[in-house]
Amino acid sequence: MVVGNREPLVPWEATNQAAVHTWYEGVFNAAPVAALNSIAEAVATWPETATCVAVRLDHADTLHVCAPLGLDDLLNGIWRRNPRRVTIEISLARLARHEPSRRWPQVRVIPP
């Protein structure tokens, strides 16, 4: 069963990380990236450290958490740039676009 069928009102999102090397450069007008070898390697490059988390539900209804940078920033409400792929310029643009301090007043933003 697809998880989205269980909670149809939750805005689920799925991204094919195996193909990121085929579209990243064009979408973000950035340097090309090498093909990734694992989900953990892909998740470790997401833009903010708190978002570097993926959760998978298996057929036995067991959750598997992939958090290559840990869960501290997510659990402590910290918005911090992940320097693995995000430049300072991209990070500043994301801060301006997402306005985390306005949307989530308890979030602590660590500027790039």
Solvent accessible surface area in square Angstrom, and as a share of the most:
residue,aa,sasa,rsa
1,M,168,0.75
2,V,104,0.60
3,V,47,0.27
4,G,20,0.19
5,N,105,0.54
6,R,106,0.39
7,E,94,0.42
8,P,105,0.66
9,L,172,0.85
10,V,66,0.38
11,P,126,0.79
12,W,133,0.47
13,E,156,0.70
14,A,104,0.81
15,T,66,0.39
16,N,96,0.49
17,Q,22,0.10
18,A,74,0.58
19,A,28,0.22
20,V,5,0.03
21,H,72,0.32
22,T,99,0.57
23,W,85,0.30
24,Y,20,0.08
25,E,86,0.38
26,G,69,0.66
27,V,98,0.56
28,F,96,0.40
29,N,144,0.74
30,A,28,0.21
31,A,74,0.57
32,P,93,0.59
33,V,27,0.15
34,A,81,0.63
35,A,58,0.45
36,L,31,0.15
37,N,136,0.70
38,S,59,0.38
39,I,99,0.50
40,A,44,0.34
41,E,67,0.30
42,A,0,0.00
43,V,1,0.00
44,A,14,0.11
45,T,20,0.11
46,W,63,0.22
47,P,36,0.23
48,E,4,0.02
49,T,19,0.11
50,A,18,0.14
51,T,61,0.36
52,C,0,0.00
53,V,29,0.16
54,A,27,0.21
55,V,87,0.50
56,R,142,0.52
57,L,48,0.24
58,D,38,0.20
59,H,193,0.86
60,A,81,0.63
61,D,84,0.44
62,T,65,0.38
63,L,114,0.57
64,H,72,0.32
65,V,88,0.51
66,C,32,0.19
67,A,27,0.21
68,P,56,0.35
69,L,55,0.27
70,G,34,0.33
71,L,63,0.32
72,D,103,0.54
73,D,19,0.10
74,L,85,0.43
75,L,133,0.66
76,N,101,0.52
77,G,25,0.24
78,I,19,0.10
79,W,28,0.10
80,R,83,0.30
81,R,54,0.20
82,N,0,0.00
83,P,84,0.53
84,R,139,0.51
85,R,49,0.18
86,V,9,0.05
87,T,65,0.38
88,I,80,0.40
89,E,125,0.56
90,I,49,0.25
91,S,3,0.02
92,L,95,0.47
93,A,52,0.40
94,R,42,0.15
95,L,31,0.15
96,A,78,0.60
97,R,151,0.55
98,H,48,0.21
99,E,75,0.34
100,P,4,0.02
101,S,67,0.43
102,R,159,0.58
103,R,114,0.42
104,W,106,0.37
105,P,100,0.63
106,Q,165,0.73
107,V,35,0.20
108,R,145,0.53
109,V,37,0.21
110,I,48,0.24
111,P,98,0.62
112,P,53,0.33
